[in-house]
Amino acid sequence: MATTKPGERKLQILQTLAGMLEQPKGEKITTAALAAKLDVSEAALYRHFASKAQMFEGLIEFIESTVFGLINQISEQQENGMSQVQAIIGMLLNFAERNPGMTRVLIGDALVNEDERLQVRMNQFIERVELAIRQSLRIAAAQGQAREEEVAARANLITSLVIGRWHRFAKSGFKQSPAENAQAQIAMLLH
């Protein structure tokens, strides 16, 4: 067996875990099943991660760094507040579609029966996403494209739409695209 560089095996474990989460039936993932899929012992998994919760934290870190990195790019590239909001919504829906296993983490499905701090962290992630949308809506309000008094409620409504589309995607066995017909609904929310 070829030796892997430090960090490669850790990444391989996370990629395999994400792949297992893409199974539409969404069975509980055990370290035994993950180890079998990787053709390693459970002990080998624990050399890289102290616990299964730490493996899920690795996935959450990937989600956070990717999503917030993209939100920052959108904010830097788009001066128009409404354009920022539309781009952020589109990115969130596309991220889910490209990463079905991560969608199960986003909506908390994969975290049921896991350490509760993982769900707390995902709740904080959602709050930060809503805050980013609110910030873009404030810019839109300053540009005369939105009403300042509606910013918080609108940001919450948009965040709820995104979460609902993620749920529908996961619950449909990843068949119902989260971005399908989204533009029309987004337009309704932004006008």
C-alpha positions as CSV (number, residue, x, y, z in Angstrom):
1,M,0.0,0.0,0.0
2,A,1.4,3.4,-1.0
3,T,2.1,5.8,1.9
4,T,0.1,8.9,2.1
5,K,1.5,12.3,3.0
6,P,0.5,13.8,6.3
7,G,-2.9,15.5,6.0
8,E,-3.8,13.4,2.9
9,R,-5.3,10.6,4.9
10,K,-7.3,13.1,7.0
11,L,-8.7,14.7,3.8
12,Q,-9.5,11.2,2.4
13,I,-11.4,10.4,5.6
14,L,-13.4,13.6,5.3
15,Q,-14.1,13.1,1.6
16,T,-15.3,9.5,2.3
17,L,-17.5,10.7,5.1
18,A,-19.0,13.4,2.9
19,G,-19.5,10.7,0.2
20,M,-21.3,8.4,2.6
21,L,-23.6,11.3,3.6
22,E,-24.7,11.6,-0.1
23,Q,-26.6,8.3,0.2
24,P,-30.3,9.3,-0.1
25,K,-31.5,6.9,2.6
26,G,-29.3,8.8,5.1
27,E,-28.5,5.9,7.5
28,K,-26.5,6.7,10.6
29,I,-22.8,6.6,9.7
30,T,-20.7,4.5,12.1
31,T,-16.9,4.7,12.4
32,A,-16.9,0.9,11.5
33,A,-18.7,1.6,8.2
34,L,-16.4,4.5,7.5
35,A,-13.3,2.5,8.2
36,A,-14.6,-0.4,6.0
37,K,-15.2,2.0,3.2
38,L,-11.6,3.3,3.5
39,D,-10.3,-0.2,4.0
40,V,-8.6,0.7,7.2
41,S,-9.1,-0.1,10.9
42,E,-11.2,2.0,13.2
43,A,-8.0,2.6,15.1
44,A,-6.5,4.2,12.0
45,L,-9.4,6.7,11.9
46,Y,-8.7,7.6,15.5
47,R,-5.1,8.3,14.7
48,H,-6.3,11.3,12.6
49,F,-9.4,12.3,14.6
50,A,-10.0,11.9,18.3
51,S,-13.7,11.2,17.7
52,K,-16.5,11.0,15.1
53,A,-17.6,14.5,16.3
54,Q,-14.1,15.8,15.3
55,M,-14.7,14.3,11.8
56,F,-17.9,16.2,11.5
57,E,-16.2,19.3,12.7
58,G,-13.8,18.9,9.8
59,L,-16.7,18.9,7.4
60,I,-18.2,22.0,9.2
61,E,-14.9,23.8,8.9
62,F,-14.9,23.0,5.1
63,I,-18.4,24.4,4.8
64,E,-17.6,27.5,6.8
65,S,-14.4,28.4,5.1
66,T,-15.9,27.8,1.6
67,V,-19.2,29.6,2.1
68,F,-17.8,32.6,4.0
69,G,-14.8,32.8,1.6
70,L,-17.3,33.1,-1.3
71,I,-19.5,35.6,0.6
72,N,-16.4,37.8,1.1
73,Q,-15.6,37.5,-2.6
74,I,-19.2,38.5,-3.5
75,S,-19.1,41.5,-1.2
76,E,-15.8,42.7,-2.6
77,Q,-16.8,42.2,-6.3
78,Q,-20.4,43.6,-6.1
79,E,-21.0,47.1,-5.0
80,N,-24.8,46.9,-5.5
81,G,-26.4,45.5,-2.3
82,M,-29.3,43.7,-4.1
83,S,-26.8,42.1,-6.5
84,Q,-24.8,40.9,-3.4
85,V,-28.0,39.4,-1.9
86,Q,-28.9,37.6,-5.2
87,A,-25.3,36.3,-5.6
88,I,-25.2,35.0,-2.0
89,I,-28.5,33.2,-2.3
90,G,-27.4,31.7,-5.7
91,M,-24.1,30.6,-4.2
92,L,-25.8,29.0,-1.1
93,L,-28.2,27.0,-3.3
94,N,-25.4,25.9,-5.7
95,F,-23.1,24.9,-2.9
96,A,-25.8,22.5,-1.6
97,E,-26.4,21.1,-5.1
98,R,-22.7,20.5,-5.7
99,N,-22.2,19.0,-2.2
100,P,-25.2,16.8,-1.4
101,G,-23.5,15.2,1.6
102,M,-22.7,18.6,3.0
103,T,-26.3,19.6,2.6
104,R,-27.2,16.9,5.2
105,V,-24.7,18.6,7.6
106,L,-26.2,22.1,6.8
107,I,-29.7,21.0,7.7
108,G,-28.6,19.0,10.7
109,D,-29.7,15.6,9.4
110,A,-26.2,14.1,9.6
111,L,-25.8,15.6,13.1
112,V,-28.7,13.8,14.8
113,N,-27.4,11.5,17.6
114,E,-24.0,13.2,17.4
115,D,-22.4,15.6,19.9
116,E,-24.9,18.5,20.4
117,R,-22.1,21.1,20.0
118,L,-22.1,20.2,16.3
119,Q,-25.7,21.4,15.9
120,V,-24.9,24.5,17.9
121,R,-22.1,25.3,15.5
122,M,-24.3,24.8,12.5
123,N,-26.9,27.1,14.1
124,Q,-24.2,29.7,14.5
125,F,-23.3,29.2,10.8
126,I,-26.9,29.9,9.8
127,E,-26.9,33.0,12.0
128,R,-23.7,34.3,10.3
129,V,-25.2,33.6,6.9
130,E,-28.3,35.6,7.8
131,L,-26.0,38.4,9.2
132,A,-24.2,38.5,5.8
133,I,-27.5,38.8,4.0
134,R,-28.6,41.5,6.4
135,Q,-25.4,43.4,5.8
136,S,-26.0,43.3,2.0
137,L,-29.6,44.4,2.5
138,R,-28.4,47.4,4.6
139,I,-26.1,48.4,1.7
140,A,-29.2,48.1,-0.6
141,A,-31.2,50.3,1.7
142,A,-28.4,52.9,1.7
143,Q,-28.5,52.7,-2.1
144,G,-32.3,53.3,-2.0
145,Q,-33.2,49.7,-3.2
146,A,-34.7,48.5,0.1
147,R,-36.4,49.9,3.2
148,E,-34.2,50.0,6.2
149,E,-37.0,48.9,8.5
150,E,-37.5,45.7,6.5
151,V,-33.8,44.6,6.5
152,A,-33.9,42.2,9.5
153,A,-37.2,40.6,8.5
154,R,-36.3,40.3,4.9
155,A,-32.9,38.7,5.8
156,N,-34.6,36.2,8.0
157,L,-37.2,35.4,5.3
158,I,-34.4,34.9,2.7
159,T,-32.4,32.7,5.0
160,S,-35.6,30.6,5.7
161,L,-36.1,30.2,1.9
162,V,-32.5,28.9,1.5
163,I,-32.8,26.5,4.4
164,G,-36.2,25.2,3.1
165,R,-34.7,24.6,-0.3
166,W,-31.7,22.7,1.3
167,H,-34.3,20.6,3.2
168,R,-36.3,19.8,0.1
169,F,-33.2,18.9,-1.8
170,A,-32.0,16.5,0.9
171,K,-35.5,15.0,1.6
172,S,-36.1,14.4,-2.1
173,G,-33.0,12.1,-2.1
174,F,-31.1,14.9,-3.8
175,K,-33.4,14.8,-6.8
176,Q,-35.2,18.2,-6.4
177,S,-32.6,20.9,-7.3
178,P,-32.3,23.6,-4.6
179,A,-31.9,26.2,-7.4
180,E,-34.9,25.1,-9.5
181,N,-37.2,28.1,-10.0
182,A,-35.3,29.9,-7.3
183,Q,-34.8,33.1,-9.4
184,A,-38.5,33.9,-9.5
185,Q,-38.9,33.4,-5.8
186,I,-35.8,35.4,-5.0
187,A,-37.1,38.2,-7.2
188,M,-40.4,38.2,-5.2
189,L,-38.5,38.4,-1.9
190,L,-36.3,41.3,-3.1
191,H,-39.0,43.6,-4.6
